Amino acid sequence: MRPILVNIPAKLLFVAALALALGLFVRDLIQRRKDRSAPFSSTPLLLLGAAEALIGLKSGSWTPAAAGFSHPWTPVPIYSYGVMLGTSLVVGWFLVMRLAKQDNIDQQEAGTMYMWTAVWSIIGSRVLYVLTNLSDFDSVSEMFMVNRGGLVAYGGMIGGFLASWYGCRKRKIPLLQWADVVAPGVVLGTAITRMGCFLFGCDYGGRTNLPWAIRFPGPSALAPQGSPAWQHHVRDLGLSRAAEWSYPIHPTQIYEALVGLSLFGILMLIRRYRRFSGQVFLGWVLGYGIMRPLIEIVRDDDQRGNVGSLSTSQFIGIGSVVLGLGLLVALVRRYRRDPESLRLWQTPALAAA
């Protein structure tokens, strides 16, 4: 468990932001001397905004003053979960751009849709977490504090799907064509992000004596309150507060990472031999919809919400399998009637725009 990968000195980060902003602005000025039509980049302004945020958060005043720099600033922690989430988005970007080109989707439009899909995926994952843990928040403002709680994968998938549906409708891109492009990136991103969960210690499993069971640590310099599993075992399962490690538990984060990697391989194989558009998307919906509820059986964290006797993710997973099977039947029938109408990747997506 390593919830914080590294602590960066805040003053060093402030100076680096200013220096980089100045360097990029000078670069733009030099380009403008050569070509008066060259635009100014917005990146220096963003860096200046980040520097201002550091001043406000670390010095106690949003107005730059010598007094604010006279006392030590607390370092800026780089959280492992955030790093892995960011890594998944970057990897997903390159994969989606490659697959979009293969499937005749305009690169610029694909990049724009991917960006908005990613944004709404994060928003959706946070919204579902808040809805399933409303009692944990004392005010509306706390709901926007990502360090209070976390994200729910299915919420991100629902948010991303809705954003994709809107983006495809606006750009006249067939939704099934886009879905087959995005699905492999989603499952690969899930695998990468779950490693962030493992490093952070969240989404842990129940007690087990299996040979591959793992233990999470108690309080340490990086996690003064101890790992979430250790806290749960001390609070609810009789573990001594002096214990250095939790009880042995299922490494559910690893289970999900392996499911994500396996599904990624399967989806790429489906893309190679697909007969109609939607097959790759359905491979994700059905595969993850079956495996996620099974993994939920051995999960033991208490922030998953429930619908009757099912966890929220089990309920959504089972529902997605039912809907996926219905869509599969409909697409197979359509394919048998008119095979060419469902081979959408063979036609440029913007031909009708």
VEXFIKE-668653 format. One record per residue (C-alpha): chain; x, y, z; residue number from 0; residue in one letter. Coordinates in steps of 0.02 Angstrom, whole numbers, plus 50000, padded with zeros to 5 digits. Example, Ala and Ser with C-alpha at 12.3 -4.5 7.8 and 13.67 -1.06 7.14 Angstrom:
+----+-------+-------+-------+-----+----+
| ch |    c1 |    c2 |    c3 |   i | aa |
+----+-------+-------+-------+-----+----+
|  A | 50615 | 49775 | 50390 |   0 |  a |
|  A | 50684 | 49947 | 50357 |   1 |  s |
+----+-------+-------+-------+-----+----+
***
This chain:
+----+-------+-------+-------+-----+----+
| ch |    c1 |    c2 |    c3 |   i | aa |
+----+-------+-------+-------+-----+----+
|  A | 50000 | 50000 | 50000 |   0 |  m |
|  A | 50068 | 50170 | 49950 |   1 |  r |
|  A | 49928 | 50300 | 49943 |   2 |  p |
|  A | 50052 | 50443 | 49912 |   3 |  i |
|  A | 50186 | 50410 | 49784 |   4 |  l |
|  A | 50287 | 50567 | 49819 |   5 |  v |
|  A | 50273 | 50735 | 49907 |   6 |  n |
|  A | 50330 | 50882 | 49799 |   7 |  i |
|  A | 50391 | 51040 | 49888 |   8 |  p |
|  A | 50255 | 51169 | 49857 |   9 |  a |
|  A | 50373 | 51318 | 49837 |  10 |  k |
|  A | 50477 | 51222 | 49709 |  11 |  l |
|  A | 50318 | 51180 | 49614 |  12 |  l |
|  A | 50266 | 51364 | 49619 |  13 |  f |
|  A | 50432 | 51423 | 49548 |  14 |  v |
|  A | 50427 | 51287 | 49414 |  15 |  a |
|  A | 50252 | 51340 | 49360 |  16 |  a |
|  A | 50306 | 51523 | 49344 |  17 |  l |
|  A | 50466 | 51479 | 49251 |  18 |  a |
|  A | 50374 | 51365 | 49129 |  19 |  l |
|  A | 50238 | 51495 | 49099 |  20 |  a |
|  A | 50370 | 51627 | 49061 |  21 |  l |
|  A | 50466 | 51510 | 48947 |  22 |  g |
|  A | 50311 | 51464 | 48846 |  23 |  l |
|  A | 50259 | 51646 | 48832 |  24 |  f |
|  A | 50432 | 51694 | 48766 |  25 |  v |
|  A | 50420 | 51550 | 48642 |  26 |  r |
|  A | 50253 | 51617 | 48580 |  27 |  d |
|  A | 50327 | 51793 | 48560 |  28 |  l |
|  A | 50470 | 51723 | 48456 |  29 |  i |
|  A | 50347 | 51628 | 48345 |  30 |  q |
|  A | 50242 | 51786 | 48326 |  31 |  r |
|  A | 50395 | 51883 | 48264 |  32 |  r |
|  A | 50416 | 51753 | 48128 |  33 |  k |
|  A | 50231 | 51735 | 48089 |  34 |  d |
|  A | 50109 | 51871 | 48145 |  35 |  r |
|  A | 49963 | 51753 | 48123 |  36 |  s |
|  A | 50031 | 51626 | 48248 |  37 |  a |
|  A | 49912 | 51614 | 48397 |  38 |  p |
|  A | 49961 | 51634 | 48579 |  39 |  f |
|  A | 49948 | 51474 | 48681 |  40 |  s |
|  A | 49831 | 51467 | 48832 |  41 |  s |
|  A | 49953 | 51355 | 48927 |  42 |  t |
|  A | 50048 | 51500 | 49011 |  43 |  p |
|  A | 49883 | 51565 | 49081 |  44 |  l |
|  A | 49841 | 51393 | 49148 |  45 |  l |
|  A | 50011 | 51382 | 49231 |  46 |  l |
|  A | 49989 | 51554 | 49308 |  47 |  l |
|  A | 49820 | 51496 | 49374 |  48 |  g |
|  A | 49903 | 51344 | 49452 |  49 |  a |
|  A | 50035 | 51455 | 49533 |  50 |  a |
|  A | 49899 | 51569 | 49603 |  51 |  e |
|  A | 49807 | 51417 | 49672 |  52 |  a |
|  A | 49966 | 51362 | 49761 |  53 |  l |
|  A | 49984 | 51535 | 49839 |  54 |  i |
|  A | 49804 | 51534 | 49901 |  55 |  g |
|  A | 49809 | 51357 | 49968 |  56 |  l |
|  A | 49982 | 51358 | 50045 |  57 |  k |
|  A | 50016 | 51536 | 50102 |  58 |  s |
|  A | 49846 | 51573 | 50177 |  59 |  g |
|  A | 49814 | 51723 | 50063 |  60 |  s |
|  A | 49764 | 51734 | 49881 |  61 |  w |
|  A | 49862 | 51895 | 49863 |  62 |  t |
|  A | 50050 | 51868 | 49835 |  63 |  p |
|  A | 50148 | 51944 | 49979 |  64 |  a |
|  A | 50319 | 51921 | 50057 |  65 |  a |
|  A | 50239 | 51865 | 50220 |  66 |  a |
|  A | 50158 | 51718 | 50132 |  67 |  g |
|  A | 50327 | 51653 | 50075 |  68 |  f |
|  A | 50413 | 51677 | 50243 |  69 |  s |
|  A | 50339 | 51522 | 50325 |  70 |  h |
|  A | 50355 | 51341 | 50265 |  71 |  p |
|  A | 50226 | 51274 | 50142 |  72 |  w |
|  A | 50159 | 51099 | 50161 |  73 |  t |
|  A | 50211 | 50988 | 50015 |  74 |  p |
|  A | 50093 | 50939 | 49874 |  75 |  v |
|  A | 50054 | 50753 | 49884 |  76 |  p |
|  A | 50046 | 50652 | 49723 |  77 |  i |
|  A | 49918 | 50516 | 49756 |  78 |  y |
|  A | 49942 | 50345 | 49679 |  79 |  s |
|  A | 49759 | 50329 | 49630 |  80 |  y |
|  A | 49763 | 50496 | 49539 |  81 |  g |
|  A | 49922 | 50446 | 49447 |  82 |  v |
|  A | 49848 | 50281 | 49390 |  83 |  m |
|  A | 49684 | 50365 | 49339 |  84 |  l |
|  A | 49782 | 50493 | 49238 |  85 |  g |
|  A | 49887 | 50354 | 49161 |  86 |  t |
|  A | 49729 | 50262 | 49109 |  87 |  s |
|  A | 49662 | 50418 | 49023 |  88 |  l |
|  A | 49825 | 50447 | 48928 |  89 |  v |
|  A | 49839 | 50265 | 48874 |  90 |  v |
|  A | 49656 | 50267 | 48826 |  91 |  g |
|  A | 49684 | 50422 | 48719 |  92 |  w |
|  A | 49818 | 50341 | 48612 |  93 |  f |
|  A | 49720 | 50179 | 48596 |  94 |  l |
|  A | 49558 | 50266 | 48546 |  95 |  v |
|  A | 49648 | 50375 | 48418 |  96 |  m |
|  A | 49724 | 50220 | 48339 |  97 |  r |
|  A | 49561 | 50123 | 48335 |  98 |  l |
|  A | 49461 | 50273 | 48273 |  99 |  a |
|  A | 49578 | 50288 | 48124 | 100 |  k |
|  A | 49555 | 50103 | 48086 | 101 |  q |
|  A | 49366 | 50123 | 48094 | 102 |  d |
|  A | 49357 | 50277 | 47980 | 103 |  n |
|  A | 49312 | 50403 | 48116 | 104 |  i |
|  A | 49384 | 50577 | 48093 | 105 |  d |
|  A | 49533 | 50599 | 48211 | 106 |  q |
|  A | 49489 | 50776 | 48266 | 107 |  q |
|  A | 49309 | 50729 | 48307 | 108 |  e |
|  A | 49367 | 50571 | 48396 | 109 |  a |
|  A | 49487 | 50672 | 48503 | 110 |  g |
|  A | 49352 | 50796 | 48553 | 111 |  t |
|  A | 49228 | 50659 | 48596 | 112 |  m |
|  A | 49358 | 50564 | 48696 | 113 |  y |
|  A | 49397 | 50718 | 48800 | 114 |  m |
|  A | 49214 | 50749 | 48843 | 115 |  w |
|  A | 49183 | 50565 | 48872 | 116 |  t |
|  A | 49328 | 50560 | 48996 | 117 |  a |
|  A | 49266 | 50716 | 49086 | 118 |  v |
|  A | 49089 | 50650 | 49106 | 119 |  w |
|  A | 49155 | 50479 | 49155 | 120 |  s |
|  A | 49241 | 50557 | 49305 | 121 |  i |
|  A | 49087 | 50662 | 49345 | 122 |  i |
|  A | 48973 | 50510 | 49331 | 123 |  g |
|  A | 49085 | 50403 | 49441 | 124 |  s |
|  A | 49084 | 50537 | 49576 | 125 |  r |
|  A | 48896 | 50563 | 49564 | 126 |  v |
|  A | 48860 | 50378 | 49588 | 127 |  l |
|  A | 48978 | 50371 | 49737 | 128 |  y |
|  A | 48889 | 50519 | 49818 | 129 |  v |
|  A | 48717 | 50444 | 49785 | 130 |  l |
|  A | 48767 | 50278 | 49865 | 131 |  t |
|  A | 48847 | 50362 | 50016 | 132 |  n |
|  A | 48738 | 50514 | 50051 | 133 |  l |
|  A | 48746 | 50488 | 50239 | 134 |  s |
|  A | 48935 | 50515 | 50236 | 135 |  d |
|  A | 48920 | 50698 | 50185 | 136 |  f |
|  A | 48874 | 50840 | 50302 | 137 |  d |
|  A | 48858 | 50973 | 50168 | 138 |  s |
|  A | 48842 | 50993 | 49980 | 139 |  v |
|  A | 49019 | 51064 | 49968 | 140 |  s |
|  A | 49091 | 50901 | 50037 | 141 |  e |
|  A | 49015 | 50807 | 49890 | 142 |  m |
|  A | 49134 | 50899 | 49773 | 143 |  f |
|  A | 49288 | 50856 | 49879 | 144 |  m |
|  A | 49362 | 50705 | 49791 | 145 |  v |
|  A | 49472 | 50669 | 49942 | 146 |  n |
|  A | 49311 | 50632 | 50037 | 147 |  r |
|  A | 49269 | 50458 | 49975 | 148 |  g |
|  A | 49303 | 50407 | 49797 | 149 |  g |
|  A | 49232 | 50355 | 49628 | 150 |  l |
|  A | 49122 | 50212 | 49567 | 151 |  v |
|  A | 49171 | 50126 | 49404 | 152 |  a |
|  A | 48995 | 50096 | 49342 | 153 |  y |
|  A | 48950 | 50279 | 49371 | 154 |  g |
|  A | 49095 | 50326 | 49257 | 155 |  g |
|  A | 49038 | 50203 | 49125 | 156 |  m |
|  A | 48860 | 50271 | 49129 | 157 |  i |
|  A | 48921 | 50452 | 49123 | 158 |  g |
|  A | 49040 | 50411 | 48980 | 159 |  g |
|  A | 48905 | 50321 | 48883 | 160 |  f |
|  A | 48784 | 50467 | 48897 | 161 |  l |
|  A | 48921 | 50588 | 48842 | 162 |  a |
|  A | 48963 | 50475 | 48694 | 163 |  s |
|  A | 48780 | 50462 | 48645 | 164 |  w |
|  A | 48763 | 50651 | 48643 | 165 |  y |
|  A | 48928 | 50677 | 48552 | 166 |  g |
|  A | 48887 | 50548 | 48419 | 167 |  c |
|  A | 48714 | 50621 | 48391 | 168 |  r |
|  A | 48784 | 50796 | 48374 | 169 |  k |
|  A | 48919 | 50742 | 48250 | 170 |  r |
|  A | 48813 | 50614 | 48154 | 171 |  k |
|  A | 48931 | 50472 | 48202 | 172 |  i |
|  A | 48843 | 50303 | 48225 | 173 |  p |
|  A | 48846 | 50262 | 48410 | 174 |  l |
|  A | 48887 | 50078 | 48382 | 175 |  l |
|  A | 49037 | 50126 | 48275 | 176 |  q |
|  A | 49105 | 50239 | 48412 | 177 |  w |
|  A | 49064 | 50113 | 48550 | 178 |  a |
|  A | 49170 | 49980 | 48466 | 179 |  d |
|  A | 49315 | 50103 | 48464 | 180 |  v |
|  A | 49301 | 50156 | 48646 | 181 |  v |
|  A | 49261 | 49989 | 48730 | 182 |  a |
|  A | 49439 | 49917 | 48728 | 183 |  p |
|  A | 49507 | 50078 | 48805 | 184 |  g |
|  A | 49376 | 50070 | 48943 | 185 |  v |
|  A | 49423 | 49895 | 49001 | 186 |  v |
|  A | 49610 | 49932 | 48988 | 187 |  l |
|  A | 49583 | 50092 | 49087 | 188 |  g |
|  A | 49487 | 49993 | 49218 | 189 |  t |
|  A | 49635 | 49875 | 49239 | 190 |  a |
|  A | 49758 | 50019 | 49260 | 191 |  i |
|  A | 49646 | 50115 | 49380 | 192 |  t |
|  A | 49618 | 49963 | 49490 | 193 |  r |
|  A | 49805 | 49958 | 49521 | 194 |  m |
|  A | 49783 | 50133 | 49592 | 195 |  g |
|  A | 49648 | 50060 | 49706 | 196 |  c |
|  A | 49772 | 49927 | 49761 | 197 |  f |
|  A | 49906 | 50056 | 49800 | 198 |  l |
|  A | 49780 | 50164 | 49894 | 199 |  f |
|  A | 49704 | 50016 | 49986 | 200 |  g |
|  A | 49522 | 50048 | 49942 | 201 |  c |
|  A | 49395 | 49927 | 49865 | 202 |  d |
|  A | 49467 | 49786 | 49970 | 203 |  y |
|  A | 49400 | 49610 | 49988 | 204 |  g |
|  A | 49333 | 49503 | 50129 | 205 |  g |
|  A | 49432 | 49390 | 50244 | 206 |  r |
|  A | 49501 | 49230 | 50169 | 207 |  t |
|  A | 49633 | 49096 | 50198 | 208 |  n |
|  A | 49673 | 49070 | 50015 | 209 |  l |
|  A | 49859 | 49060 | 49973 | 210 |  p |
|  A | 49854 | 49225 | 49876 | 211 |  w |
|  A | 49770 | 49323 | 50016 | 212 |  a |
|  A | 49852 | 49489 | 50059 | 213 |  i |
|  A | 49864 | 49599 | 50214 | 214 |  r |
|  A | 49855 | 49788 | 50216 | 215 |  f |
|  A | 49957 | 49890 | 50341 | 216 |  p |
|  A | 49905 | 49986 | 50495 | 217 |  g |
|  A | 49956 | 50167 | 50529 | 218 |  p |
|  A | 50115 | 50229 | 50446 | 219 |  s |
|  A | 50197 | 50391 | 50392 | 220 |  a |
|  A | 50108 | 50384 | 50224 | 221 |  l |
|  A | 49940 | 50332 | 50299 | 222 |  a |
|  A | 49926 | 50394 | 50479 | 223 |  p |
|  A | 49752 | 50319 | 50499 | 224 |  q |
|  A | 49802 | 50151 | 50429 | 225 |  g |
|  A | 49735 | 50066 | 50274 | 226 |  s |
|  A | 49546 | 50060 | 50248 | 227 |  p |
|  A | 49546 | 49870 | 50273 | 228 |  a |
|  A | 49644 | 49885 | 50436 | 229 |  w |
|  A | 49524 | 50019 | 50499 | 230 |  q |
|  A | 49374 | 49909 | 50458 | 231 |  h |
|  A | 49449 | 49757 | 50544 | 232 |  h |
|  A | 49491 | 49856 | 50701 | 233 |  v |
|  A | 49322 | 49942 | 50706 | 234 |  r |
|  A | 49209 | 49796 | 50662 | 235 |  d |
|  A | 49302 | 49630 | 50666 | 236 |  l |
|  A | 49397 | 49633 | 50830 | 237 |  g |
|  A | 49573 | 49662 | 50765 | 238 |  l |
|  A | 49688 | 49736 | 50897 | 239 |  s |
|  A | 49731 | 49919 | 50870 | 240 |  r |
|  A | 49912 | 49870 | 50903 | 241 |  a |
|  A | 49911 | 49752 | 50753 | 242 |  a |
|  A | 50029 | 49804 | 50615 | 243 |  e |
|  A | 49930 | 49720 | 50477 | 244 |  w |
|  A | 49749 | 49682 | 50433 | 245 |  s |
|  A | 49676 | 49507 | 50425 | 246 |  y |
|  A | 49714 | 49412 | 50262 | 247 |  p |
|  A | 49589 | 49468 | 50130 | 248 |  i |
|  A | 49543 | 49441 | 49947 | 249 |  h |
|  A | 49647 | 49553 | 49831 | 250 |  p |
|  A | 49489 | 49610 | 49741 | 251 |  t |
|  A | 49582 | 49755 | 49659 | 252 |  q |
|  A | 49697 | 49627 | 49575 | 253 |  i |
|  A | 49547 | 49523 | 49525 | 254 |  y |
|  A | 49471 | 49672 | 49435 | 255 |  e |
|  A | 49636 | 49719 | 49354 | 256 |  a |
|  A | 49652 | 49542 | 49286 | 257 |  l |
|  A | 49472 | 49546 | 49224 | 258 |  v |
|  A | 49509 | 49711 | 49136 | 259 |  g |
|  A | 49666 | 49645 | 49052 | 260 |  l |
|  A | 49578 | 49484 | 49000 | 261 |  s |
|  A | 49430 | 49577 | 48929 | 262 |  l |
|  A | 49548 | 49694 | 48835 | 263 |  f |
|  A | 49628 | 49545 | 48749 | 264 |  g |
|  A | 49457 | 49469 | 48709 | 265 |  i |
|  A | 49389 | 49633 | 48639 | 266 |  l |
|  A | 49541 | 49658 | 48527 | 267 |  m |
|  A | 49515 | 49479 | 48464 | 268 |  l |
|  A | 49331 | 49515 | 48432 | 269 |  i |
|  A | 49380 | 49671 | 48333 | 270 |  r |
|  A | 49489 | 49563 | 48223 | 271 |  r |
|  A | 49351 | 49439 | 48179 | 272 |  y |
|  A | 49191 | 49543 | 48204 | 273 |  r |
|  A | 49048 | 49523 | 48084 | 274 |  r |
|  A | 48947 | 49677 | 48130 | 275 |  f |
|  A | 48964 | 49840 | 48228 | 276 |  s |
|  A | 48919 | 49826 | 48411 | 277 |  g |
|  A | 49004 | 49658 | 48441 | 278 |  q |
|  A | 49153 | 49737 | 48530 | 279 |  v |
|  A | 49041 | 49848 | 48636 | 280 |  f |
|  A | 48932 | 49700 | 48684 | 281 |  l |
|  A | 49086 | 49598 | 48728 | 282 |  g |
|  A | 49127 | 49732 | 48857 | 283 |  w |
|  A | 48949 | 49752 | 48922 | 284 |  v |
|  A | 48919 | 49565 | 48943 | 285 |  l |
|  A | 49094 | 49521 | 49002 | 286 |  g |
|  A | 49109 | 49656 | 49134 | 287 |  y |
|  A | 48925 | 49639 | 49179 | 288 |  g |
|  A | 48953 | 49456 | 49224 | 289 |  i |
|  A | 49122 | 49471 | 49309 | 290 |  m |
|  A | 49093 | 49627 | 49414 | 291 |  r |
|  A | 48945 | 49556 | 49512 | 292 |  p |
|  A | 49046 | 49398 | 49547 | 293 |  l |
|  A | 49192 | 49499 | 49616 | 294 |  i |
|  A | 49069 | 49599 | 49721 | 295 |  e |
|  A | 49028 | 49439 | 49816 | 296 |  i |
|  A | 49201 | 49441 | 49897 | 297 |  v |
|  A | 49212 | 49631 | 49918 | 298 |  r |
|  A | 49202 | 49694 | 50098 | 299 |  d |
|  A | 49217 | 49883 | 50092 | 300 |  d |
|  A | 49063 | 49971 | 50157 | 301 |  d |
|  A | 49048 | 50113 | 50029 | 302 |  q |
|  A | 48964 | 50020 | 49886 | 303 |  r |
|  A | 48781 | 50056 | 49919 | 304 |  g |
|  A | 48646 | 49926 | 49896 | 305 |  n |
|  A | 48483 | 49893 | 49804 | 306 |  v |
|  A | 48393 | 49764 | 49909 | 307 |  g |
|  A | 48511 | 49619 | 49938 | 308 |  s |
|  A | 48625 | 49671 | 49795 | 309 |  l |
|  A | 48763 | 49800 | 49795 | 310 |  s |
|  A | 48738 | 49947 | 49677 | 311 |  t |
|  A | 48867 | 49876 | 49555 | 312 |  s |
|  A | 48788 | 49703 | 49560 | 313 |  q |
|  A | 48618 | 49778 | 49519 | 314 |  f |
|  A | 48688 | 49882 | 49375 | 315 |  i |
|  A | 48794 | 49737 | 49312 | 316 |  g |
|  A | 48648 | 49616 | 49306 | 317 |  i |
|  A | 48539 | 49749 | 49224 | 318 |  g |
|  A | 48673 | 49784 | 49093 | 319 |  s |
|  A | 48684 | 49598 | 49049 | 320 |  v |
|  A | 48496 | 49589 | 49022 | 321 |  v |
|  A | 48498 | 49745 | 48912 | 322 |  l |
|  A | 48654 | 49683 | 48822 | 323 |  g |
|  A | 48573 | 49517 | 48779 | 324 |  l |
|  A | 48421 | 49608 | 48712 | 325 |  g |
|  A | 48532 | 49719 | 48603 | 326 |  l |
|  A | 48630 | 49567 | 48543 | 327 |  l |
|  A | 48470 | 49481 | 48485 | 328 |  v |
|  A | 48413 | 49639 | 48395 | 329 |  a |
|  A | 48581 | 49663 | 48308 | 330 |  l |
|  A | 48594 | 49481 | 48254 | 331 |  v |
|  A | 48420 | 49491 | 48176 | 332 |  r |
|  A | 48465 | 49652 | 48086 | 333 |  r |
|  A | 48630 | 49579 | 48026 | 334 |  y |
|  A | 48542 | 49427 | 47953 | 335 |  r |
|  A | 48423 | 49540 | 47856 | 336 |  r |
|  A | 48554 | 49663 | 47794 | 337 |  d |
|  A | 48736 | 49623 | 47836 | 338 |  p |
|  A | 48809 | 49775 | 47749 | 339 |  e |
|  A | 48705 | 49898 | 47851 | 340 |  s |
|  A | 48794 | 49846 | 48012 | 341 |  l |
|  A | 48973 | 49849 | 47949 | 342 |  r |
|  A | 48988 | 50031 | 47999 | 343 |  l |
|  A | 49177 | 50033 | 48015 | 344 |  w |
|  A | 49192 | 50013 | 47826 | 345 |  q |
|  A | 49113 | 50185 | 47794 | 346 |  t |
|  A | 49189 | 50353 | 47848 | 347 |  p |
|  A | 49086 | 50411 | 47997 | 348 |  a |
|  A | 49072 | 50592 | 47940 | 349 |  l |
|  A | 49011 | 50553 | 47764 | 350 |  a |
|  A | 48836 | 50613 | 47812 | 351 |  a |
|  A | 48895 | 50768 | 47907 | 352 |  a |
+----+-------+-------+-------+-----+----+
***
